[in-house]
Amino acid sequence: MRPSSGHHHRSTDSKTPQRGDWKVIRDLLPYLLEYRFRVIVALSCLVAAKFANLGIPILMKDLIDSLNVKVNSPQALLVVPVGIIVAYGLLRISASLFAELREALFARVTQNAVRKVALQVFQHLHSLALSFHLARQTGGVSRDIERGTRGIQSLISYSLYSILPTLIEFCLVLGYFAYSYDIWFAAITLVALVLYIIFTIIVTEWRTHFRRTMNDMDSKANQKAIDSLLNFETVKYFGNEAFEASRYDENLLRYQTAAVKSQKTLAFLNLGQQIIIAVGLMLILWRATLGVLNGTMTLGDLVLVNTLMIQLYIPLNFLGVIYREIKQSLTDMDRMFSLLNTDKEIADSPDAIPLQIQHQDHGPDVRFENVSFHYESKREILHNVSFNIPAGRITAVVGQSGAGKSTLARLLFRFYDVQSGKILIDGQNIQDVTQASLRKAIGIVPQDTVLFNDTIGYNIAYGNPAASIEEVQEAARAAQIDDFIKRLPEGYDTQVGERGLKLSGGEKQRVAIARTLLKKPAMLIFDEATSALDSKTERAFQEELLSLAKNRTTLIIAHRLSTIVHADQILVMEHGQIIERGTHLDLLASKGRYAEMWQMQERAALD
């Protein structure tokens, strides 16, 4: 179905409003806490690994100090260092063991969260109104989901494996310094770390908008590329390859500018961090050296202090990168969760019940009662439209482009809700039944058929994925395409290409007809379904259509009047209103708008 000319696209901004980092984390937590026991055990392993890590330099200090023994004490030289060396090795193994256990335990938690969030977003996107998908560009949405799921893994990885371990180790080192040495050691370490964190956060926050700009330009470039490649035939028809390359390069150039600025500010951040670390280390070593000289500290203490500081500052070297990546992960996750929180617009009411078709053997009775509808408030598409499609009968709708014909099908599927009036199926308001049951009862063959990039068999079977190959072939025969498929070298396994472009327009429409017939709906809608068929196939399909309509309610939206001469009822629409109704012969006899259209098409056929 083609959008009406007055179709309203809800405006969307590529820059999704930021909701706050903690809000994003709160959105993620329920997915992580599904495995509470694993999380607790993994965090316990994290703490145990840090204690083992702190014990390693302490044992090294004891080893160094134990070497200061008298020459005539061989037992001390043999027993004490050997015990410390063994303990040192065990601690190193323990630190690695607990670290690997932490990662192994948390792997399932992370991957479960990624899978469930991605699946939930995917399902939610399919539940959103048609207006959302018409306003969005698929390339940008898919990139948001991709970056969002990757952001979950990055956030967990950086926070659990870098930030949290560093904070725990920092607290342990501070406590050890305060307990074992001069308070100045703890004070210098604390001040240096606070200054380091403040400087990192301020500069990284300043740099964030460059990164966000890079993301926006990346998404826009991706959108342009996908849109251009999907419509490559149109590009070639008009010879606009250079124009498309220019549009693509425009966003790449903006990305490049933002990336260069980001790299320059990163150099400034790294330099500032190294200055703070170097000053902190110098002050600590100065205090330790004084302690050794005045006898309050041993040589082992000097090595211990230096080792602890280096051990602490090595992960801090990456704090800027980690903080930036965490912020970026939160931004990416926010965009994904924003998709998840997008209002459905067309949602089932809390007390919605499945649609009940009273007589499955001849289809439902469909009634439009005083229906008015608009995409934009300034332009009404349907105005007080009322008509009835009797059960098991064929009703056709004709009229000029923009008269509102295809809108009737969209409203029947409840892609939109009417502004006034109501649509009843077997006496049930479609707004009071579940959308799934409503759409299951209706099958449609649209004018513009888009197929999946898969086989012909897959595309026909999509009408009922559980159908057998015999049922698929039966539907293909009913749609007059079985003979064509059998002549193909690969038969039903023939690939149709992107959007079905390897097939002609008529072949694609016949696949769409077969797909709909396989669905076996109670009601059929044909929206210009035979527009791409040749005359011979169209006549054959008309005969098949008459037999199909015997036990189904059928709505045909037509342009060629020759295709609907056998309809039980023909509605003529103009400017969103029904101006004539009746059978083909009745309308010809009335010599109104329908008769004029018939004469025009007859003359065109003769020409």
Helices and strands as residue ranges (DSSP letters): H 21-32, G 33-35, H 36-66, H 74-127, H 130-135, H 138-158, I 159-163, H 164-180, H 183-230, H 232-237, H 241-293, H 299-316, H 319-340, E 366-376, E 379-389, E 394-399, H 405-412, E 420-425, E 428-429, G 430-432, H 435-441, E 442-445, H 456-461, H 469-478, H 482-487, G 491-493, G 498-500, H 505-519, E 523-527, H 535-548, G 549-551, E 553-557, G 561-564, E 569-574, E 577-582, H 584-590, H 593-606
